[in-house]
Amino acid sequence: MQIKIVALNARFTHSCLALFHVRNELEKNCPGVATELCQLTINDSYYETFLRLSHGNPDYIFFSAAVWNSDRVEQLIRDLQNCLPDCGVVVGGPQAEVIGCNLAPVRCCVVSGDMEAVGGDFYRDLEQKRLQPLYGGSFLRMPDRLLLSPYREGDFLTHLRNRNIYYESSRGCPFACTYCLSSAEQGVYHKPLPQVEAELAQILHYKPSTLRFVDRTFNDQPQRALAIWKFLMTHEVATLFHFEISPDRFTEEMFTFLQTVPAGRFQFEIGVQSTHPPTLQAVNRVMDRVIALNNIKRLAALGVIHLHADLILGLPHETKESFGRSFADLFATGAHYLQMGLLKLLPGTSISRDAAGWSYVSCGSPPYAVLVNQWMEHAVLQELYWFCECVEKFVNNRYFPSLWAYLRRREEDVFVFFQDLLRLCQQQDFFRLAPTQEFMGQLLCQFIEGREDGPLLLEVLRYDWLRCGHRFLPSFLQVERAEEQPQAVKDALYQQAAAGLSGLFNGLFEKGGRNHFFKTGFFLRFSGACLRELGLSRDEGRRVVMFLSDREESVYRLHKTIVLPAC
Ligand code: SF4
């Protein structure tokens, strides 16, 4: 029996953990079955995807369906049923039941829940080609649970080559947020630590570039999380490890350990969603928000872990004002990436059942994004959607970190700041154009022009630009006075060096000599006020900053700088 097991991933570098579990279960329960894993992407040509699946006249095609690929899965199933009437179709994953309903009466078998927990009747019916419309099973309710890593040695050189590897050290979530499909079942299963270590050792042997833990709340048991982190750091690999964490579950021991993690090795995805207490209560999100925000701040201050923090727009009880406060709270933490997505009313979630009572209206097809509710009329949601887009474009990169740090230090009202910036972006048609660093820098220069601290911020923007490694100043960041032009500053320094004013350059020529120093550096003079703001000087004097070609070992890997002594 020939079975194709299909995942339509978001991009090539992703892989699908479920596929490997399905393969193993099929081979265990139906000896003699020939399985083929097909990892495709939603961006591939539809027709070519179809040809790949129809080729060889398979007996069955298994799909894994999620919200973001379900339209395409549904279309493929319809066309496959027309073209290969004898081929059975089985669909699993979070969106399986929705697809099953949409396709009825087209024959398609839905597996709801976990493949590991499906009973023997499924495999018997599969072999006899008389599958029923629905099977189900819950791993968390199985009496003798054993959750093994589904990867085989050969997978790393084939299906997983050049892709992110996904790994679960636990299954289930201790929380029950009302908008989340994971909340349908209560309980968490944690694999024993020795098993986790043995499985991770197998994966790390192949030195993957990225290993993503899919545990819904990786640090729900802080001591266990710490033990896994410590284990990972004993391996000499350059792998980036990604974890979904709860921000209020950290111990001092964890912070102490995280200080020792080299830059670029850990990445945390942190679900905050809102800091408005009535909202958190309404969606059943259990979190100490004061501790959570403080912990994110502490993690950001370490400067070595990329922090991706999430807010959801359109939650119950969230008004424009309270969303603005949630945004400001999150911005103040210094998290590197602020993801602000629209609430999706996913079928099967508790919030989707309560939606009518809260006057929710959402899109009728995946991903079911919210359009209006009783706390936000559509026009407000629309405005905040573009607000979020504006923040994501300007903040979620390495272009302007000193500017954002300045706003944080000054306790600027960032909700107002970005609302005003949004207005300028809309006037300039920003969202229809390419959001390049140059374009965004130009808009920011225009935006700060009338401000009292405009001249200082212009210097901060120059600093951020040069820290990204540029070796020129674009027109909007030009300095006016001729003697302050970068080339003039460099020439003057060179003459001082040639004249033997060695005190000025003490120790700086050691690495490659004077010529190397001047060849590789970019020099610009900054005011004392700006240098104080940047934390580079404590006095009033103007100083030259040298921008080096070397990069820092930090999240943004910006270029190093040296402040030259007064001259
Ligand atoms: S949103 Fe996250 S924490 Fe909440 S139930 Fe879902 S997986 Fe668990």
Residues whose N, C-alpha, C, O or C-beta is under 5 A from the ligand:
A	BS01	SF4	C173 F175 A176 C177 C180 S182 S183 R216
